[in-house]
Amino acid sequence: QHPKPMKVEACQILLTLMEADSHGYALMQRLEERTNGRVRLLPGALYRHLHRLLEAGQIEELAKDGSESARRRSYRLTDQGRDALRFESKRLAALVSEAQALGLLDTALDEGTTP
């Protein structure tokens, strides 16, 4: 059985955590920077996604050390999260390959515009 396709936001969170562990606010900022503003999450939406990813075992919460606020939580990508992201990346690559073969990807899409 294949896993369900991931939401774009979940993929982007996992990709961002591949770069470095992060707390929520920094994760929101890095995510927006990484995607050139294409993915922007408000705190409530971010934490809903983080909660789902925690429940799925794809990320883990890091132990708090004395230097951080007791309320600030940092997150790390797990091996399970990396595997899920790898599977999703392969799924998307296959979809793009099919779209290319059918001539669906033209220069307007290559430049980041929408039809």
KEPA-759057 format. One record per atom (N, C-alpha, C): x, y, z. Coordinates in pm, 1 decimal, decimal comma. Example, Ala and Ser with C-alpha at 12.3 -4.5 7.8 and 13.67 -1.06 7.14 Angstrom:
REM residues 2
{xx->1319,0 | yy->-569,0 | zz->780,0}
{xx->1230,0 | yy->-450,0 | zz->780,0}
{xx->1320,0 | yy->-330,0 | zz->780,0}
{xx->1285,0 | yy->-225,0 | zz->708,0}
{xx->1367,0 | yy->-106,0 | zz->714,0}
{xx->1290,0 | yy->3,0 | zz->787,0}
REM end
This chain:
REM residues 115
{xx->84,3 | yy->-118,3 | zz->0,0}
{xx->0,0 | yy->0,0 | zz->0,0}
{xx->88,6 | yy->124,3 | zz->0,0}
{xx->58,2 | yy->216,1 | zz->-90,9}
{xx->134,5 | yy->340,2 | zz->-101,3}
{xx->78,7 | yy->444,3 | zz->-5,2}
{xx->167,7 | yy->524,9 | zz->53,6}
{xx->119,0 | yy->631,6 | zz->140,0}
{xx->40,5 | yy->734,9 | zz->58,6}
{xx->-48,4 | yy->806,8 | zz->127,1}
{xx->-122,6 | yy->913,8 | zz->61,3}
{xx->-25,8 | yy->1023,6 | zz->20,1}
{xx->-54,8 | yy->1091,9 | zz->-90,2}
{xx->29,9 | yy->1205,8 | zz->-127,8}
{xx->33,4 | yy->1308,5 | zz->-15,0}
{xx->147,6 | yy->1370,5 | zz->1,9}
{xx->165,2 | yy->1471,7 | zz->107,2}
{xx->111,5 | yy->1605,9 | zz->61,8}
{xx->66,2 | yy->1683,5 | zz->156,9}
{xx->29,4 | yy->1822,0 | zz->128,8}
{xx->157,2 | yy->1899,3 | zz->99,8}
{xx->145,0 | yy->1999,1 | zz->13,4}
{xx->260,5 | yy->2081,3 | zz->-23,9}
{xx->326,9 | yy->2140,5 | zz->99,7}
{xx->245,5 | yy->2189,8 | zz->193,0}
{xx->301,0 | yy->2253,3 | zz->311,9}
{xx->382,7 | yy->2154,1 | zz->395,2}
{xx->333,3 | yy->2032,0 | zz->408,7}
{xx->406,5 | yy->1930,5 | zz->485,0}
{xx->539,5 | yy->1899,3 | zz->417,6}
{xx->538,1 | yy->1885,0 | zz->286,0}
{xx->663,5 | yy->1860,0 | zz->212,2}
{xx->761,6 | yy->1973,8 | zz->234,1}
{xx->712,2 | yy->2095,6 | zz->225,5}
{xx->801,7 | yy->2210,4 | zz->240,6}
{xx->857,6 | yy->2220,0 | zz->382,3}
{xx->778,1 | yy->2185,5 | zz->482,7}
{xx->827,7 | yy->2183,8 | zz->620,1}
{xx->938,8 | yy->2080,3 | zz->633,0}
{xx->917,3 | yy->1960,2 | zz->579,6}
{xx->1019,2 | yy->1855,2 | zz->587,3}
{xx->1145,4 | yy->1894,8 | zz->511,7}
{xx->1129,0 | yy->1954,5 | zz->393,6}
{xx->1246,0 | yy->1999,7 | zz->317,4}
{xx->1324,3 | yy->2105,2 | zz->395,5}
{xx->1252,3 | yy->2194,2 | zz->460,3}
{xx->1318,3 | yy->2298,3 | zz->538,5}
{xx->1392,1 | yy->2238,1 | zz->657,0}
{xx->1333,0 | yy->2138,0 | zz->721,3}
{xx->1399,5 | yy->2072,8 | zz->834,7}
{xx->1516,5 | yy->1985,7 | zz->789,9}
{xx->1523,7 | yy->1950,7 | zz->662,1}
{xx->1641,6 | yy->1878,3 | zz->612,6}
{xx->1765,0 | yy->1967,0 | zz->622,1}
{xx->1745,4 | yy->2097,7 | zz->607,0}
{xx->1857,6 | yy->2192,1 | zz->614,0}
{xx->1912,0 | yy->2203,3 | zz->756,3}
{xx->1821,7 | yy->2212,3 | zz->853,3}
{xx->1863,6 | yy->2228,6 | zz->993,3}
{xx->1743,6 | yy->2214,3 | zz->1085,1}
{xx->1768,4 | yy->2172,7 | zz->1208,3}
{xx->1663,9 | yy->2171,2 | zz->1310,1}
{xx->1617,9 | yy->2315,4 | zz->1330,4}
{xx->1493,8 | yy->2330,9 | zz->1376,1}
{xx->1442,6 | yy->2467,0 | zz->1387,9}
{xx->1327,3 | yy->2474,9 | zz->1485,5}
{xx->1309,8 | yy->2592,5 | zz->1544,1}
{xx->1188,8 | yy->2619,3 | zz->1621,2}
{xx->1085,9 | yy->2681,1 | zz->1526,9}
{xx->962,0 | yy->2686,9 | zz->1570,2}
{xx->851,2 | yy->2723,2 | zz->1483,2}
{xx->865,4 | yy->2854,8 | zz->1409,9}
{xx->898,7 | yy->2963,6 | zz->1482,2}
{xx->904,3 | yy->3094,3 | zz->1417,1}
{xx->1013,3 | yy->3097,3 | zz->1310,0}
{xx->1131,1 | yy->3045,4 | zz->1342,7}
{xx->1240,0 | yy->3041,2 | zz->1244,3}
{xx->1201,3 | yy->2952,1 | zz->1126,5}
{xx->1128,8 | yy->2844,6 | zz->1154,0}
{xx->1083,9 | yy->2753,6 | zz->1047,8}
{xx->990,6 | yy->2827,3 | zz->951,7}
{xx->897,7 | yy->2906,8 | zz->1006,1}
{xx->807,6 | yy->2985,8 | zz->920,7}
{xx->887,1 | yy->3079,4 | zz->830,3}
{xx->985,0 | yy->3147,6 | zz->887,6}
{xx->1065,5 | yy->3241,7 | zz->810,1}
{xx->1147,3 | yy->3170,8 | zz->702,6}
{xx->1215,9 | yy->3063,3 | zz->739,9}
{xx->1300,2 | yy->2990,3 | zz->644,1}
{xx->1216,0 | yy->2929,0 | zz->533,3}
{xx->1098,2 | yy->2878,1 | zz->568,4}
{xx->1008,2 | yy->2818,1 | zz->470,3}
{xx->967,6 | yy->2921,9 | zz->365,9}
{xx->931,8 | yy->3039,6 | zz->411,2}
{xx->892,3 | yy->3145,5 | zz->317,8}
{xx->1010,3 | yy->3187,3 | zz->230,0}
{xx->1129,6 | yy->3198,7 | zz->289,4}
{xx->1249,2 | yy->3233,7 | zz->211,9}
{xx->1281,6 | yy->3126,5 | zz->109,3}
{xx->1281,0 | yy->2999,4 | zz->153,7}
{xx->1315,2 | yy->2887,0 | zz->64,8}
{xx->1225,0 | yy->2880,8 | zz->-56,4}
{xx->1097,1 | yy->2915,1 | zz->-37,0}
{xx->998,3 | yy->2902,0 | zz->-144,8}
{xx->973,7 | yy->3034,5 | zz->-216,6}
{xx->1058,0 | yy->3132,5 | zz->-189,2}
{xx->1040,6 | yy->3266,0 | zz->-248,7}
{xx->898,9 | yy->3318,2 | zz->-229,1}
{xx->843,9 | yy->3294,5 | zz->-111,8}
{xx->711,9 | yy->3345,3 | zz->-77,5}
{xx->595,0 | yy->3262,5 | zz->-128,1}
{xx->620,7 | yy->3153,1 | zz->-199,8}
{xx->510,6 | yy->3070,3 | zz->-252,4}
{xx->436,5 | yy->2998,0 | zz->-141,3}
{xx->507,8 | yy->2965,4 | zz->-32,5}
{xx->444,0 | yy->2898,3 | zz->81,0}
{xx->461,8 | yy->2986,9 | zz->203,4}
{xx->348,9 | yy->3036,5 | zz->252,7}
{xx->347,7 | yy->3117,6 | zz->374,3}
{xx->248,5 | yy->3054,7 | zz->470,1}
{xx->294,8 | yy->3025,4 | zz->587,8}
{xx->207,0 | yy->2965,0 | zz->687,6}
{xx->194,8 | yy->3057,6 | zz->807,9}
{xx->72,8 | yy->3081,3 | zz->849,6}
{xx->49,6 | yy->3152,8 | zz->974,4}
{xx->77,5 | yy->3056,7 | zz->1089,0}
{xx->104,8 | yy->3108,0 | zz->1207,6}
{xx->141,1 | yy->3019,5 | zz->1319,2}
{xx->42,7 | yy->2904,6 | zz->1342,4}
{xx->-87,4 | yy->2931,3 | zz->1340,0}
{xx->-184,5 | yy->2824,3 | zz->1364,8}
{xx->-173,4 | yy->2711,7 | zz->1263,6}
{xx->-159,2 | yy->2747,2 | zz->1136,1}
{xx->-146,8 | yy->2645,5 | zz->1030,3}
{xx->-15,6 | yy->2569,8 | zz->1044,5}
{xx->92,6 | yy->2641,3 | zz->1074,5}
{xx->222,2 | yy->2575,3 | zz->1091,4}
{xx->214,8 | yy->2471,0 | zz->1202,1}
{xx->159,9 | yy->2510,1 | zz->1316,4}
{xx->157,8 | yy->2417,7 | zz->1429,6}
{xx->61,9 | yy->2301,3 | zz->1407,5}
{xx->-43,6 | yy->2320,5 | zz->1329,7}
{xx->-129,2 | yy->2206,0 | zz->1292,3}
{xx->-49,9 | yy->2106,3 | zz->1207,8}
{xx->26,6 | yy->2155,9 | zz->1112,6}
{xx->110,1 | yy->2067,5 | zz->1029,7}
{xx->217,1 | yy->1999,4 | zz->1114,7}
{xx->281,4 | yy->2075,4 | zz->1203,3}
{xx->384,1 | yy->2016,4 | zz->1289,4}
{xx->324,5 | yy->1906,2 | zz->1376,7}
{xx->204,7 | yy->1930,4 | zz->1429,6}
{xx->138,5 | yy->1829,5 | zz->1512,4}
{xx->115,3 | yy->1700,4 | zz->1432,7}
{xx->65,8 | yy->1713,9 | zz->1308,9}
{xx->42,5 | yy->1595,4 | zz->1224,2}
{xx->172,1 | yy->1522,7 | zz->1192,9}
{xx->277,7 | yy->1599,0 | zz->1164,0}
{xx->406,8 | yy->1538,0 | zz->1132,5}
{xx->465,8 | yy->1468,6 | zz->1255,1}
{xx->444,7 | yy->1526,6 | zz->1373,3}
{xx->487,8 | yy->1461,1 | zz->1497,8}
{xx->413,3 | yy->1329,9 | zz->1518,0}
{xx->281,2 | yy->1333,8 | zz->1499,5}
{xx->199,6 | yy->1212,4 | zz->1516,7}
{xx->239,2 | yy->1103,4 | zz->1418,5}
{xx->279,6 | yy->1142,6 | zz->1297,8}
{xx->319,5 | yy->1046,4 | zz->1195,2}
{xx->463,2 | yy->997,3 | zz->1216,6}
{xx->534,2 | yy->1054,9 | zz->1312,5}
{xx->672,2 | yy->1014,0 | zz->1338,6}
{xx->771,9 | yy->1068,5 | zz->1237,6}
{xx->730,4 | yy->1168,9 | zz->1158,9}
{xx->817,8 | yy->1222,5 | zz->1054,8}
{xx->908,7 | yy->1333,9 | zz->1105,3}
{xx->871,2 | yy->1392,2 | zz->1219,1}
{xx->958,0 | yy->1487,7 | zz->1287,7}
{xx->954,8 | yy->1452,9 | zz->1435,9}
{xx->1050,6 | yy->1507,2 | zz->1508,7}
{xx->1050,2 | yy->1489,2 | zz->1653,2}
{xx->1079,8 | yy->1622,3 | zz->1718,9}
{xx->1030,6 | yy->1636,3 | zz->1840,8}
{xx->1057,3 | yy->1756,1 | zz->1918,2}
{xx->1187,9 | yy->1735,1 | zz->1992,4}
{xx->1274,0 | yy->1835,1 | zz->1989,1}
{xx->1401,9 | yy->1825,9 | zz->2057,3}
{xx->1385,0 | yy->1859,9 | zz->2204,4}
{xx->1466,4 | yy->1799,5 | zz->2287,3}
{xx->1464,6 | yy->1830,9 | zz->2430,3}
{xx->1504,5 | yy->1976,4 | zz->2448,3}
{xx->1437,3 | yy->2041,9 | zz->2538,0}
{xx->1468,3 | yy->2182,8 | zz->2565,6}
{xx->1594,6 | yy->2190,1 | zz->2650,5}
{xx->1678,8 | yy->2286,0 | zz->2617,0}
{xx->1792,7 | yy->2309,6 | zz->2704,4}
{xx->1765,5 | yy->2437,8 | zz->2784,3}
{xx->1849,4 | yy->2469,3 | zz->2877,4}
{xx->1826,2 | yy->2583,2 | zz->2965,4}
{xx->1833,2 | yy->2717,8 | zz->2896,6}
{xx->1890,1 | yy->2724,9 | zz->2777,0}
{xx->1909,1 | yy->2853,3 | zz->2710,9}
{xx->1784,1 | yy->2901,9 | zz->2637,7}
{xx->1689,6 | yy->2814,6 | zz->2614,2}
{xx->1570,5 | yy->2853,0 | zz->2539,1}
{xx->1451,3 | yy->2871,7 | zz->2630,8}
{xx->1358,9 | yy->2951,3 | zz->2584,7}
{xx->1234,6 | yy->2970,2 | zz->2657,6}
{xx->1165,5 | yy->2834,7 | zz->2672,9}
{xx->1099,0 | yy->2816,2 | zz->2785,1}
{xx->1028,6 | yy->2689,1 | zz->2808,9}
{xx->919,4 | yy->2666,8 | zz->2705,8}
{xx->870,5 | yy->2774,3 | zz->2644,4}
{xx->761,6 | yy->2760,5 | zz->2545,9}
{xx->813,3 | yy->2734,3 | zz->2404,9}
{xx->939,0 | yy->2762,3 | zz->2379,1}
{xx->992,2 | yy->2745,7 | zz->2243,7}
{xx->1028,5 | yy->2600,5 | zz->2220,1}
{xx->968,1 | yy->2544,2 | zz->2116,9}
{xx->995,8 | yy->2404,3 | zz->2083,1}
{xx->1072,3 | yy->2399,7 | zz->1952,0}
{xx->1172,1 | yy->2313,7 | zz->1947,2}
{xx->1248,0 | yy->2294,5 | zz->1824,1}
{xx->1218,0 | yy->2156,3 | zz->1768,9}
{xx->1230,7 | yy->2143,9 | zz->1638,3}
{xx->1192,3 | yy->2021,8 | zz->1569,5}
{xx->1306,0 | yy->1972,4 | zz->1482,1}
{xx->1307,2 | yy->1839,9 | zz->1462,6}
{xx->1409,1 | yy->1773,3 | zz->1380,6}
{xx->1340,4 | yy->1670,7 | zz->1291,9}
{xx->1390,0 | yy->1658,6 | zz->1169,6}
{xx->1343,6 | yy->1555,9 | zz->1076,7}
{xx->1390,5 | yy->1419,2 | zz->1126,0}
{xx->1301,9 | yy->1320,4 | zz->1121,1}
{xx->1339,4 | yy->1183,4 | zz->1159,0}
{xx->1373,2 | yy->1102,9 | zz->1033,7}
{xx->1428,1 | yy->983,3 | zz->1053,9}
{xx->1453,9 | yy->894,3 | zz->939,7}
{xx->1323,9 | yy->862,1 | zz->867,2}
{xx->1216,3 | yy->843,6 | zz->942,3}
{xx->1086,2 | yy->816,0 | zz->881,8}
{xx->1040,0 | yy->935,2 | zz->797,6}
{xx->1064,1 | yy->1056,1 | zz->846,3}
{xx->1029,2 | yy->1175,4 | zz->770,3}
{xx->1110,0 | yy->1186,9 | zz->642,6}
{xx->1239,2 | yy->1154,7 | zz->652,0}
{xx->1326,6 | yy->1158,2 | zz->533,4}
{xx->1280,1 | yy->1054,7 | zz->430,9}
{xx->1240,9 | yy->935,9 | zz->478,3}
{xx->1191,4 | yy->831,8 | zz->387,1}
{xx->1061,2 | yy->875,3 | zz->319,6}
{xx->970,5 | yy->935,7 | zz->398,0}
{xx->843,3 | yy->982,5 | zz->341,9}
{xx->868,4 | yy->1091,8 | zz->238,4}
{xx->961,9 | yy->1180,5 | zz->267,7}
{xx->994,3 | yy->1288,4 | zz->174,5}
{xx->1058,6 | yy->1233,3 | zz->47,9}
{xx->1142,8 | yy->1133,5 | zz->62,9}
{xx->1205,5 | yy->1069,2 | zz->-54,0}
{xx->1098,6 | yy->1003,9 | zz->-142,2}
{xx->1004,8 | yy->932,6 | zz->-80,0}
{xx->897,3 | yy->867,8 | zz->-154,6}
{xx->813,0 | yy->972,2 | zz->-228,2}
{xx->778,0 | yy->1080,1 | zz->-159,3}
{xx->696,0 | yy->1185,2 | zz->-220,3}
{xx->770,8 | yy->1253,9 | zz->-333,6}
{xx->899,7 | yy->1275,6 | zz->-315,0}
{xx->980,8 | yy->1338,3 | zz->-420,4}
{xx->984,6 | yy->1251,1 | zz->-545,4}
{xx->997,9 | yy->1119,6 | zz->-526,9}
{xx->997,3 | yy->1028,2 | zz->-641,6}
{xx->860,6 | yy->1026,8 | zz->-709,5}
{xx->754,4 | yy->1032,2 | zz->-629,1}
{xx->618,6 | yy->1034,9 | zz->-684,6}
{xx->599,6 | yy->1160,5 | zz->-769,9}
{xx->644,1 | yy->1273,8 | zz->-718,4}
{xx->629,5 | yy->1399,2 | zz->-791,9}
{xx->718,4 | yy->1402,1 | zz->-916,4}
{xx->838,2 | yy->1345,9 | zz->-906,8}
{xx->927,4 | yy->1340,6 | zz->-1023,0}
{xx->864,7 | yy->1257,4 | zz->-1134,9}
{xx->799,9 | yy->1146,7 | zz->-1098,0}
{xx->732,6 | yy->1063,2 | zz->-1198,9}
{xx->617,6 | yy->1139,9 | zz->-1263,3}
{xx->544,3 | yy->1216,3 | zz->-1183,6}
{xx->433,5 | yy->1296,4 | zz->-1237,0}
{xx->485,2 | yy->1402,4 | zz->-1333,4}
{xx->593,9 | yy->1469,7 | zz->-1296,2}
{xx->653,2 | yy->1571,2 | zz->-1383,8}
{xx->702,5 | yy->1506,8 | zz->-1513,4}
{xx->762,3 | yy->1389,6 | zz->-1503,6}
{xx->810,6 | yy->1318,9 | zz->-1621,9}
{xx->696,0 | yy->1287,5 | zz->-1718,0}
{xx->584,0 | yy->1241,0 | zz->-1662,2}
{xx->466,5 | yy->1213,6 | zz->-1745,9}
{xx->413,5 | yy->1341,1 | zz->-1810,7}
{xx->409,0 | yy->1448,8 | zz->-1735,3}
{xx->360,2 | yy->1576,4 | zz->-1788,9}
{xx->451,6 | yy->1626,8 | zz->-1900,4}
{xx->582,6 | yy->1611,4 | zz->-1881,7}
{xx->677,0 | yy->1651,5 | zz->-1986,3}
{xx->656,8 | yy->1569,0 | zz->-2112,4}
{xx->639,9 | yy->1438,6 | zz->-2096,5}
{xx->621,8 | yy->1350,2 | zz->-2211,4}
{xx->496,7 | yy->1386,5 | zz->-2290,5}
{xx->397,2 | yy->1440,8 | zz->-2222,3}
{xx->273,0 | yy->1480,2 | zz->-2288,3}
{xx->275,4 | yy->1625,2 | zz->-2335,7}
{xx->387,6 | yy->1692,6 | zz->-2319,0}
{xx->402,0 | yy->1830,4 | zz->-2365,4}
{xx->328,7 | yy->1932,6 | zz->-2280,2}
{xx->300,6 | yy->1898,0 | zz->-2156,3}
{xx->225,6 | yy->1990,0 | zz->-2070,7}
{xx->311,6 | yy->2099,4 | zz->-2008,5}
{xx->441,6 | yy->2079,6 | zz->-2007,3}
{xx->529,1 | yy->2179,6 | zz->-1945,9}
{xx->587,6 | yy->2267,2 | zz->-2054,0}
{xx->532,9 | yy->2388,5 | zz->-2064,2}
{xx->583,5 | yy->2482,0 | zz->-2165,1}
{xx->666,2 | yy->2589,5 | zz->-2096,9}
{xx->716,2 | yy->2685,7 | zz->-2174,0}
{xx->804,5 | yy->2788,5 | zz->-2118,9}
{xx->732,7 | yy->2876,7 | zz->-2018,2}
{xx->603,4 | yy->2901,6 | zz->-2033,6}
{xx->532,2 | yy->2985,3 | zz->-1936,7}
{xx->535,8 | yy->2919,6 | zz->-1798,8}
{xx->519,1 | yy->2788,7 | zz->-1794,1}
{xx->524,7 | yy->2718,0 | zz->-1665,4}
{xx->667,5 | yy->2712,3 | zz->-1613,4}
{xx->762,6 | yy->2696,5 | zz->-1704,0}
{xx->903,2 | yy->2693,3 | zz->-1662,7}
{xx->944,5 | yy->2823,4 | zz->-1595,9}
{xx->882,4 | yy->2934,5 | zz->-1636,3}
{xx->915,9 | yy->3064,1 | zz->-1578,7}
{xx->839,2 | yy->3093,0 | zz->-1451,3}
{xx->762,1 | yy->2996,5 | zz->-1404,8}
{xx->692,6 | yy->3012,8 | zz->-1278,1}
{xx->558,3 | yy->3083,4 | zz->-1287,6}
{xx->507,8 | yy->3102,7 | zz->-1407,9}
{xx->376,9 | yy->3166,5 | zz->-1422,2}
{xx->270,1 | yy->3059,9 | zz->-1427,8}
{xx->149,4 | yy->3100,0 | zz->-1405,6}
{xx->39,1 | yy->3004,6 | zz->-1414,2}
{xx->-35,9 | yy->3026,8 | zz->-1543,7}
{xx->-95,1 | yy->2920,6 | zz->-1595,9}
{xx->-166,3 | yy->2934,2 | zz->-1725,0}
{xx->-287,7 | yy->3023,1 | zz->-1713,4}
REM end
